[in-house]
Amino acid sequence: MTKGHPYKVLIVEDQKKPYLGSPAEEFAADRAKGDKDEPYLELAGIARNYDDVIQFLKLSPELPDAIVLDDYLPDGGTLRSRSIEIMVWLFERCEREEIPPAERPRAVLWTANDDASLAYTFCVVGGLQFRDKKRDVEGARLPVDAIWAALAGRRWCPDPYPSGLASAARRAALPWLEAGLPRQTILAKPEMKAEHVSEETMREALNEIRTMPRTPQPPSPDYPDNWIMGINAAKKNGWVWVPLDRHQQIPSNAPLPLAIDPVLHRSGMPPYGPLPARVA
């Protein structure tokens, strides 16, 4: 990171005072912790809804270095989840303009929704960090440490990290199996064929789930002898995936797979590992 350089941060938050201090105060306090030659955070702007953030990103001569995104934003007279739509819009623009991943805005999901599948979907479309607002017992504070982590290229990862499934063929069908689709319907899907998913790989996946360290073993009544129980065991082991109702929003060339292998993610194998630090 360049010495003495400001990193511009766009905050997307519909509430006027959702945090203890103002963004400018939070960033000033953070800057005071370092010396004058160190990079620092600077407010680029605040957007209150989906239209505001898209307008900001369209009109700004340069994209911000980082974006802090709330999830639920106004849509007329109601609130609804908009963070994935914003990220897909940004991802598609960067792809269209051939902006390399290391030079794209580093995004932080900052919301009171602690759904791991939402956080992981956010990462699948290019986000890097997730912070649950409920973590701050004294009141929500801007996730300054998560912004710096994103600028450094570190990705949010679900926890814990046990052994994972050995191949993409064993991972790919999990969301579809959870949704209760018949196996022949799953096998007929082009994306399953592309990953070489078969009846055998689905059986192998269930057998591998049974060997995970946190999976109950027989004679436990919770032993996963079917897919529903097996999937619950996988999720207890830190597995997350993009739910089917989000699949249609995800671009086909998204940077992460739709089901995470915790072992590969932890070991930093591309594209699961960190990005280079953002350079001014």
BABA-460666 format. One line per field, with one value per residue (C-alpha): x, y, z; residue in one letter; residue number from 1. Coordinates in nm, 4 decimals, decimal comma, always signed. Layout:
BEGIN
X	(X;...)
Y	(Y;...)
Z	(Z;...)
residu	(A;...)
num	(NUM;...)
This chain:
BEGIN
X	(+0,0000;+0,1326;+0,2695;+0,0632;-0,2084;-0,5824;-0,7970;-1,1423;-1,4302;-1,7950;-2,0462;-2,3863;-2,6179;-2,9798;-2,9892;-2,8674;-2,6931;-2,6373;-2,3007;-2,1490;-1,9273;-1,9514;-1,7517;-1,5180;-1,4575;-1,3999;-1,1512;-0,9731;-0,9361;-0,7968;-0,5508;-0,4286;-0,3087;-0,0428;+0,2202;+0,1822;+0,3566;+0,1093;-0,1947;-0,5264;-0,9005;-1,0996;-1,4744;-1,5690;-1,9414;-2,2516;-2,5295;-2,8693;-3,0278;-2,9653;-3,0244;-2,7890;-2,4996;-2,5407;-2,5598;-2,2482;-2,0523;-2,1667;-2,0828;-1,7571;-1,4512;-1,2811;-1,4241;-1,3667;-1,0938;-1,3387;-1,7147;-1,8933;-2,2360;-2,5419;-2,7717;-3,1280;-3,1884;-3,5017;-3,7013;-3,9946;-4,1714;-4,0093;-3,6649;-3,5165;-3,1842;-2,9835;-2,6156;-2,5869;-2,7511;-2,5038;-2,2099;-2,3290;-2,3676;-2,0159;-1,8688;-2,0223;-1,9013;-1,5465;-1,5558;-1,6889;-1,4165;-1,1512;-1,0519;-0,8286;-0,9542;-0,6672;-0,7690;-1,1426;-1,3104;-1,2670;-1,6121;-1,7162;-2,0644;-2,1731;-2,5142;-2,7095;-2,7965;-2,5568;-2,6544;-2,3351;-2,4891;-2,5463;-2,1879;-2,0500;-2,2724;-2,1294;-1,7779;-1,8730;-1,9538;-1,6347;-1,6769;-1,3923;-1,5013;-1,8106;-1,8889;-2,2011;-2,3207;-2,4407;-2,0787;-2,0314;-2,1979;-2,1608;-2,3220;-2,2315;-1,8968;-1,7755;-1,5805;-1,2489;-1,0441;-1,2497;-1,1900;-0,8146;-0,8372;-1,0187;-0,7622;-0,4907;-0,6693;-0,7790;-1,1061;-1,3709;-1,3894;-1,6519;-1,5453;-1,4517;-1,2241;-1,2429;-1,1524;-1,3466;-1,4754;-1,2049;-1,3360;-1,5628;-1,7757;-1,8548;-1,9290;-2,1350;-2,4623;-2,4927;-2,7193;-2,9467;-2,9691;-3,0527;-3,3371;-3,4825;-3,4462;-3,4588;-3,1152;-3,1902;-3,3014;-2,9744;-2,7640;-2,9313;-2,8223;-2,5416;-2,3370;-2,3480;-2,2302;-1,9493;-1,8297;-1,8690;-2,1279;-2,2696;-2,4690;-2,1367;-1,9901;-2,3046;-2,2730;-1,9034;-1,9896;-2,2237;-1,9637;-1,6987;-1,9302;-1,9641;-1,5880;-1,5690;-1,4365;-1,7508;-1,9922;-2,1651;-2,0546;-2,2623;-2,4335;-2,5256;-2,8933;-2,7688;-2,5472;-2,6059;-2,7541;-2,9346;-2,8789;-3,0783;-2,8811;-2,5586;-2,6096;-2,6803;-2,3546;-2,1663;-2,2972;-2,1897;-1,8446;-1,8301;-1,9609;-2,1624;-2,2989;-2,5024;-2,8695;-3,0649;-3,2807;-2,9589;-2,8127;-2,9865;-2,8219;-2,4673;-2,2694;-2,1366;-1,7772;-1,7970;-1,4580;-1,5540;-1,7404;-2,0967;-2,0016;-1,6963;-1,4314;-1,3027;-0,9671;-0,8797;-1,0037;-0,7901;-0,4797;-0,5042;-0,5350;-0,6583;-0,9171;-0,9901;-0,6860;-0,6084;-0,5856;-0,2760;-0,3012;-0,4746;-0,2171;-0,2909)
Y	(+0,0000;+0,3439;+0,5591;+0,8601;+0,7818;+0,8114;+0,5101;+0,6326;+0,4497;+0,4574;+0,3697;+0,2296;+0,2593;+0,3742;+0,4833;+0,8303;+0,7261;+0,3511;+0,3762;+0,5390;+0,7920;+0,9606;+0,8002;+1,1000;+1,0663;+0,6933;+0,7352;+1,0248;+0,8203;+0,5306;+0,7581;+0,8990;+0,5514;+0,5523;+0,7961;+1,0497;+0,8326;+0,5477;+0,5116;+0,6131;+0,5851;+0,8765;+0,9047;+0,9065;+0,9426;+0,7906;+0,6269;+0,5622;+0,3207;+0,1108;+0,3936;+0,6235;+0,3790;+0,2943;+0,6647;+0,7330;+0,4560;+0,5674;+0,9355;+0,9113;+0,9668;+0,6839;+0,3894;+0,3990;+0,1875;+0,0219;-0,0079;-0,0846;-0,2300;-0,2718;-0,5447;-0,4246;-0,0954;+0,1033;-0,0076;+0,2301;+0,2051;-0,1252;-0,2661;-0,5576;-0,7298;-0,5378;-0,6098;-0,8972;-0,6911;-0,4088;-0,6475;-0,8152;-0,4728;-0,3759;-0,7114;-0,6927;-0,3352;-0,4296;-0,7297;-0,5140;-0,2523;-0,5225;-0,3969;-0,6649;-0,8136;-0,6588;-0,3094;-0,3373;-0,1817;-0,3996;-0,4634;-0,5269;-0,6591;-0,4838;-0,5971;-0,7355;-1,0383;-1,3090;-1,5614;-1,7366;-1,8168;-1,4441;-1,3644;-1,6359;-1,5327;-1,1826;-1,3274;-1,5362;-1,2161;-1,0386;-0,9246;-0,9817;-0,9231;-0,9665;-0,8067;-0,8688;-0,5453;-0,7383;-0,8191;-0,4745;-0,4956;-0,1217;-0,0268;-0,0660;+0,0790;+0,1128;-0,2059;-0,0268;-0,3419;-0,5272;-0,2424;-0,2719;-0,6506;-0,6115;-0,3599;-0,6072;-0,8698;-1,1032;-1,2904;-1,3665;-1,7388;-1,9338;-2,1016;-2,3700;-2,5420;-2,9201;-3,1592;-3,0898;-3,2813;-3,3961;-3,2839;-3,0342;-3,3250;-3,4116;-3,0520;-2,9281;-3,1086;-3,0100;-2,7036;-2,8939;-3,1925;-2,9635;-2,8170;-3,1649;-3,1929;-3,5489;-3,6857;-3,7414;-3,3764;-3,2658;-3,4890;-3,3455;-2,9893;-2,8570;-2,7293;-3,0752;-3,2335;-2,9789;-3,0857;-3,4579;-3,5137;-3,8658;-4,0934;-4,2288;-3,8878;-3,8023;-4,1267;-4,0542;-3,7063;-3,8462;-4,1037;-3,8314;-3,6133;-3,9061;-3,8989;-3,5260;-3,4651;-3,2892;-3,5390;-3,7624;-4,1204;-4,4347;-4,5353;-4,1649;-4,0965;-3,7967;-4,0073;-3,8841;-4,1862;-3,9731;-3,6514;-3,4222;-3,5310;-3,5350;-3,1756;-3,0626;-3,2300;-3,0564;-2,7169;-2,7859;-2,8417;-2,4899;-2,5611;-2,2858;-2,2423;-2,0020;-2,0935;-2,1838;-1,8719;-1,6696;-1,8843;-1,6935;-1,3688;-1,5026;-1,4302;-1,7411;-1,6152;-1,5300;-1,5546;-1,8214;-2,1525;-2,1873;-2,4370;-2,3811;-2,6380;-2,5166;-2,6942;-2,5424;-2,2027;-2,2156;-2,3274;-2,0303;-2,2143;-1,9859;-1,8512;-1,9061;-1,7313;-1,3655;-1,0955;-0,8766;-0,5662;-0,2805;-0,0390;+0,3314)
Z	(+0,0000;-0,0962;+0,1885;+0,2897;+0,0375;+0,1141;+0,0324;-0,0679;+0,0987;-0,0132;+0,2599;+0,1607;+0,4606;+0,4725;+0,8381;+0,9269;+1,2495;+1,2481;+1,4234;+1,7314;+1,5558;+1,2178;+0,9338;+0,9256;+1,3003;+1,2766;+0,9925;+1,1672;+1,4850;+1,2848;+1,1046;+1,4356;+1,5339;+1,2598;+1,1421;+0,8641;+0,6056;+0,6368;+0,4074;+0,5595;+0,4995;+0,3632;+0,3091;-0,0596;+0,0031;+0,1596;-0,0429;+0,1166;-0,1310;-0,4398;-0,6870;-0,4952;-0,5000;-0,8695;-0,9530;-0,7455;-0,9152;-1,2620;-1,2127;-1,0157;-1,2366;-1,0453;-0,8590;-0,4814;-0,3290;-0,0889;-0,0403;+0,2870;+0,2043;+0,4222;+0,2947;+0,3553;+0,1710;+0,0843;-0,2177;-0,2326;+0,1004;+0,2008;+0,2760;+0,0888;+0,0373;-0,2254;-0,1535;-0,4031;-0,6782;-0,6157;-0,6220;-0,9437;-1,1087;-0,9980;-1,1006;-1,4483;-1,4975;-1,3966;-1,6297;-1,9135;-1,8602;-1,8134;-1,4686;-1,3109;-0,9822;-0,7851;-0,9039;-0,8284;-0,5246;-0,2168;-0,0715;+0,2888;+0,3726;+0,6957;+0,8110;+1,1056;+0,8917;+1,0100;+0,7420;+0,6295;+0,2909;+0,2276;+0,3279;+0,1032;-0,1900;-0,1433;-0,1760;-0,4799;-0,6713;-0,5673;-0,2058;+0,0371;+0,3953;+0,6134;+0,9486;+1,1543;+1,3143;+1,6162;+1,7064;+1,8614;+2,2006;+2,2684;+1,9396;+1,5754;+1,4694;+1,1157;+1,0387;+0,9940;+1,0508;+0,7882;+0,5393;+0,5928;+0,5625;+0,2293;+0,1048;+0,2002;-0,0109;+0,2669;+0,2106;+0,4689;+0,5333;+0,7261;+1,0444;+1,1463;+0,8956;+0,9110;+0,6326;+0,3146;+0,0128;-0,2229;-0,5617;-0,7330;-0,8531;-0,4911;-0,3960;-0,6890;-0,6194;-0,2515;-0,2933;-0,5308;-0,3008;-0,0099;-0,2166;-0,2609;-0,6398;-0,7739;-0,8494;-1,2192;-1,2486;-1,0877;-1,3107;-1,6238;-1,5443;-1,7700;-1,4764;-1,3173;-1,6394;-1,6600;-1,3134;-1,3995;-1,1258;-1,1223;-0,8949;-0,7760;-0,6879;-0,4905;-0,2937;-0,2398;-0,1111;+0,1519;+0,2555;+0,2870;+0,4958;+0,7349;+0,7973;+0,8826;+1,2360;+1,3578;+1,2054;+1,4638;+1,4308;+1,4829;+1,7073;+1,7431;+1,6531;+1,4510;+1,2260;+0,8659;+0,6942;+0,4355;+0,2413;+0,4711;+0,7755;+0,5756;+0,4604;+0,8159;+0,9214;+0,6378;+0,7465;+1,1039;+0,9592;+0,8154;+0,4663;+0,2993;-0,0500;-0,2567;-0,2063;-0,5196;-0,5026;-0,5532;-0,8308;-1,1082;-0,9916;-1,0089;-1,3291;-1,5007;-1,4652;-1,0958;-0,9173;-0,6605;-0,6946;-0,5700;-0,2980;-0,0816;+0,0010;+0,3388;+0,3085;-0,0296;+0,0871;+0,3991;+0,2126;-0,0240;-0,3518;-0,6337;-0,6695;-0,3018;-0,1566;-0,1001;-0,3624;-0,3745;-0,1579;-0,3385;-0,4767;-0,5188)
residu	(M;T;K;G;H;P;Y;K;V;L;I;V;E;D;Q;K;K;P;Y;L;G;S;P;A;E;E;F;A;A;D;R;A;K;G;D;K;D;E;P;Y;L;E;L;A;G;I;A;R;N;Y;D;D;V;I;Q;F;L;K;L;S;P;E;L;P;D;A;I;V;L;D;D;Y;L;P;D;G;G;T;L;R;S;R;S;I;E;I;M;V;W;L;F;E;R;C;E;R;E;E;I;P;P;A;E;R;P;R;A;V;L;W;T;A;N;D;D;A;S;L;A;Y;T;F;C;V;V;G;G;L;Q;F;R;D;K;K;R;D;V;E;G;A;R;L;P;V;D;A;I;W;A;A;L;A;G;R;R;W;C;P;D;P;Y;P;S;G;L;A;S;A;A;R;R;A;A;L;P;W;L;E;A;G;L;P;R;Q;T;I;L;A;K;P;E;M;K;A;E;H;V;S;E;E;T;M;R;E;A;L;N;E;I;R;T;M;P;R;T;P;Q;P;P;S;P;D;Y;P;D;N;W;I;M;G;I;N;A;A;K;K;N;G;W;V;W;V;P;L;D;R;H;Q;Q;I;P;S;N;A;P;L;P;L;A;I;D;P;V;L;H;R;S;G;M;P;P;Y;G;P;L;P;A;R;V;A)
num	(1;2;3;4;5;6;7;8;9;10;11;12;13;14;15;16;17;18;19;20;21;22;23;24;25;26;27;28;29;30;31;32;33;34;35;36;37;38;39;40;41;42;43;44;45;46;47;48;49;50;51;52;53;54;55;56;57;58;59;60;61;62;63;64;65;66;67;68;69;70;71;72;73;74;75;76;77;78;79;80;81;82;83;84;85;86;87;88;89;90;91;92;93;94;95;96;97;98;99;100;101;102;103;104;105;106;107;108;109;110;111;112;113;114;115;116;117;118;119;120;121;122;123;124;125;126;127;128;129;130;131;132;133;134;135;136;137;138;139;140;141;142;143;144;145;146;147;148;149;150;151;152;153;154;155;156;157;158;159;160;161;162;163;164;165;166;167;168;169;170;171;172;173;174;175;176;177;178;179;180;181;182;183;184;185;186;187;188;189;190;191;192;193;194;195;196;197;198;199;200;201;202;203;204;205;206;207;208;209;210;211;212;213;214;215;216;217;218;219;220;221;222;223;224;225;226;227;228;229;230;231;232;233;234;235;236;237;238;239;240;241;242;243;244;245;246;247;248;249;250;251;252;253;254;255;256;257;258;259;260;261;262;263;264;265;266;267;268;269;270;271;272;273;274;275;276;277;278;279;280)
